[in-house]
Amino acid sequence: MNYILDSYFGFGDNIYHIPFVHKLAQRGEVFIYTPFPELFQFPNVYCMKPVTNLKLQLKNMEGNGLYSHGHKPNGQRIRFNYGEGLKDKLTIIQSFEKVVPLNGEFFFEFSPKQSAKVDEIIERVKASGKKLCVVRLPSVRKEWPNANRNGKMEYFQLCINALKDRYYFVSVGDIGNAEEFDGIEPHGIDERRDRHNVNHLGIWDVMDLVNRSDLALSIQCNILPICQILEKKGFFIYGGYIPHAPLSDIRLYQVGYVEPDPFCFCVNRIREHLCKKDIPEDRILSRLEQTIG
């Protein structure tokens, strides 16, 4: 049996596809439409270019030599959808398993290539005598604006202040192009690498940076699955939209997080209101220290 997988195009979503593509490839040929063929270099897997207008995805697809040529997709068509699973309180992984059962198998590995840009950053981190913390600050992406998912910017400043004597902070993202900060940018960042075309780090640089970090401090975004697959410490500050539980799984590496209580689970009405995002500061700092260990 062969399979055609035409599913989510988000970088984080594609990371969560890995166990299932790996499983299907043991049964037959898999043709996956993905903007990130680097994640699926398995035997029997053929990566095809999807149609999308998303900026990060288009950039990674441009001139990418990992796409298959001369293979015509054929087989059973598969599409994942975790939207329905969220309503049933399933994790993303459990939702995908409704379509492709893993039967106890769970391949979830990826080794990013080392980046020369990251090599230079690491030298500066070493010179500082501190540990490395990768920071992804709250921002709103114009391609799919959703401010509700962002934790409050002031909470990131709180964490930065608490860690400033121990950590060297490098911010990542893509501000000034299709994104803008959701709040007043915090002070205390040692290297701002989130500016478009100004010291900007691409997605694979970011993945390598996280892989060599001691901690990631982030909103709910693709940094979460990056930390999970690389088994790196991460601390995530939530706003509303989707709580942490559906984004985690007992088979995934467990990261630290803090979220409002009660949580505004507004995935189906994100444009109707603004979530209440208040979290006691002492809880944030306590959970942060627990994560650091």
Buried (B, 14 or more C-beta within 10 A) or exposed (E): EBBBBBBBBBBBBBBBBBBBBBBBBEEEBBBBBBBBBBBBEBEBBBBBEBEBEBBBBEBBBEEBEBBBEEEEBEBEEBEBEBEEBBEEEBBBBBBBBBEBEBEEEBBBEBEBEBBEBBEEBBEEBEEEEBBBBBBBBBBBBEEEEBBBBBBBBEBBBBBBEBBBEEBBBBBBBBBBBBBEBBBEBBEBBBBBBBBBEEEBBBBBBBBBBBBBBBBBBBBBBBBBBBBBBBEBBBBBBBBBBBBBBBBBBEEBBBBBBBBBEEBBBBBEEBEEEEBEBEBEEEEBBEBBEEBBE
